[in-house]
């Protein structure tokens, strides 16, 4: 096994293990900190896939932004509320969880289906790109590529997302505003 | 195998450097504060009190590591390590001289920006893990402050990147002197590619970058939790903020992180705005000052001098200005610095298209 393969397995193991801990633990704050480990391991996997820009963006947005905001919400809610949640007992299999199990099972089925049907080493579009030399080398600068593509080929989805975020921002500002004096 | 040996050597070297710098920084801070407040500062330990911080660290090493009974032990123990490692990892991409850079990342600046944001998580961890109301208030203030000030800092940096057209810190550094692969223009009209010196620095490349530098500098003070933005550890209100419960070596680690952070943000500022490892002396006719003072060793000297100057200004500001109130702090960030940083970014775009 090469070093890259070893790193891949180590990071996948960390990602899966920490994700399991996140889902299973009753201590919600610890599960958030564990989620940080999951996200970091995922960033490592992105680096191995030569998507270094995506990896760093993942850390900026998820670790620096979203995780911190989730923690904020937790810290504002106080320890007693969290303790009540932690003490709730629930069985692993119950009627409330049918939908979740169904969803998870179906996703697993789709994943397994793709895994067995697709011949990952000889995909037509990959061999085609290799033949036309349309590939990214490990030393290539990804940022320009992403920027040019966002502003040309994917301009419409990009703008649509920006409008969606704008709507969310205006909504949040409206909700947090003080009520008018009566 | 040599290859890996170099890696370890550099990593240990950077750690040693940040520890030494923290020792020196604490001593300098005491002397500077003493000078500003018309006192003497440490005088007893060693000549001029130079051994004071060594004595302090010896004391800290001997102290008992106390874990509060109600603390979340795991989070409490891990927090100082995460705070320090986040800052320490940032050092990996900083260039020290022509050809002297630990890792030549083509996303260097973005990487540093990302890795620093992990520090917030460590601070929140410390605040929550301590199970102390002062700690948690300090941690929340700190996190609110850091994520708010990341925005003007980020946009000030983006306005430089738009002019420089690269995220590689070594390339950005090389553009600001006589080693530049492309034409450098002072304020957009005077070609200084062969003159070099102070005229080729990024703050003079376009007038708005001077404003961007000031925005970045203010925001970097806030990001390293320094006065006037030190409400996370406001002694008069919160005891010591998020590190109230820490003792001994863990406390030392938090302090190490703070001083490393000061050095790191100053060095990023120097690399992006103040010419990185380039000399401030220009070539004047046949007196080739810039050519004589450019090289690997000179580079390390220049970048260290510039960075230490910025660190000195940080200390000067800390002991001169009073602390901001929370609402003033947020108003400054969102109503003044963020719009100004956006304006700088906009001007950068127009500048790049129109004038370069």
Interface residues (C-beta under 8 A of the other chain):
Chain A: X29 X30 X33 X36 X52 X53 X56 X57 X59 X60 X63 X64 X65 X67 X68 X71 X72 X74 X75 X76 X141 X142 X143
Chain B: X72 X74 X75 X106 X107 X110 X111 X113 X114 X115 X117 X118 X120 X121 X124 X125 X127 X128 X136 X139 X140 X143 X144 X147 X150 X167
